[in-house]
């Protein structure tokens, strides 16, 4: 299986080329630690918002900072490999900051997609995307699915 993992510089070049071809590039980000149906549905919907989907994948350092001890369950390379298996994912870029702001500014996607749970929160990159004429779209999550709830269920069993 071909990895879709790219450096930020490689992804920026690819995105610039796609945009010159009139393609619409969608960006979303997350930890995607234990991939589940909610993630798959969310990413599939995100891809439908454009011609290419780029995932900013929180690296191990970032996940640990955001989620705490014991996370991630799966390391960044393994998470990238699993995401690479999804046909609707075009490119993956690992970042280690707590937010993808710097990455978004480097990649300059046309559309920023986040889960609906972020709608009334501060979302990194929103002002930048909108200032460049881009769109920000909030997609509802599939109810009942979260990595945290899966881990709690495993711990109970």
N, C-alpha and C positions, 0 to 999 in steps of 0.2 A: 504494500500500500504506500502510495506517495504521500509524504508529509506536506501539509499545507502551512507549516510553521515558517515564518519569515522574520527577518530582523525588521525593525522599524524603518530603516533606510530602504530595504528591499520593498517593503509594503508601500512606502510613500511613492516610489517610482512606478510600481504597478498601478496604484490608484490614479496617479497623474495620467498615465497612459490610458486607462479605462475612461477617465473623464474626457480626455481629448477625443475619444471615440463616441462621445455622447452617452456613455453609460452612467447610471446612477449607482453610487457606492453607499452601502449601508454599514454602519458601525454599531456594535454593541459590545458590552464588556461584562465580565463576571468571573467567578471562581470556578464554576462548573466542576466541583470537587467529586461528587458522585453523580454522574449523569443519570437523569431520570426522565420520565415522560413529560413532566412540566418543562424541563429544559429543551427537550426535543421539539415540543409544540411551539414554545416561545421562539426558538431559533428558526424554525420553519416559517413562522409568521413574519419574523424580521426579514428574512431573505426575500419574501414576496413584496417588500417595500422598495426593491431596487433590482439591479442587475448583478450585483456582487455583494456578498456578506463578509465583512472583516470582523473577527472577534478579537478584542483586547482581552487577553487571558491574564488574570491576576497571577503573578508568579508566586512561588512558595513563600518568599519573604513577605509579600503583600498579604497573602492569605493569612499567614500567622499573625501579622499585625492587626488585621481586621477581625479574624475569627477566634484567635486565641490558641492556647496550648492544645496540641493534639490535631491541629489542622495545618495543612491539608491532609486528608486521608491518603490521597493519591498525589504523587509529585507532579510538577508542572509539565515535564516531558510526557508522562503517561496521559495526563489530562489532554494535552495537545494532540496526542496520537488518537485518542478516542474521538475527540472533536473532528479530527481529520477524516474519520471514517464516514462522517455525515455528508452526503452528497450536496446538500444545500449550503454548506460552509465552504467558502472560497479561500480565505486566508486567515491565519492566526498569528498574533503578535503578543509575546509575553512582555508584561511590564511589572516592575516591582514597587512602584509608588502606591500609596493608598488610593489615589484616584487616577483615572486615565486622562486627565486634563492635558498633560504634556504630550501624550501619544495622539490624542485627538487633534491637537494643534499641528503636529507633524504630519499626520495622515490627511487631514482636511476632507473628511467624508461629506457626502451630500445630505445624509440622513443619520440621525442619532436615535437609536431605539433603546428604550428602557422599559422595565416592568412597570405595570400600573401602580405598584406599591410605592414608586418613587415620585408619583405625580405632584405631591405637595411638599416634596423635600428638595434640597439643593442638589442639583444634578450637574456634575462636572461636564464642561464643554457646551452647555446649552447656549450661553451668551455668544460664544465663539461661532458655533454652527449657525445660529440665527443671524449673526452679523454678516455672514457670508451668503445669506439667502437660502440656507439649508433648512431642513425640517427636523423637528423633534417629535417623535411618536411614542406614546405610551401604550404598551400591549398588555392586556389582562393576562394574569397567570392562570394556569390550570389549577383549579381548587384542589387542595389536599396533598399537594406535592411540594416538598422542600427537603433539601439535604439535611437540615437540622432535624426535621421531624423523622426522617429515615434513620438518622444516627440515634435519636432517642428511642425509637422503636427497637432497634438492634440492641441497645443497652438494656432495655427492659427484658428482652427475650434472653 
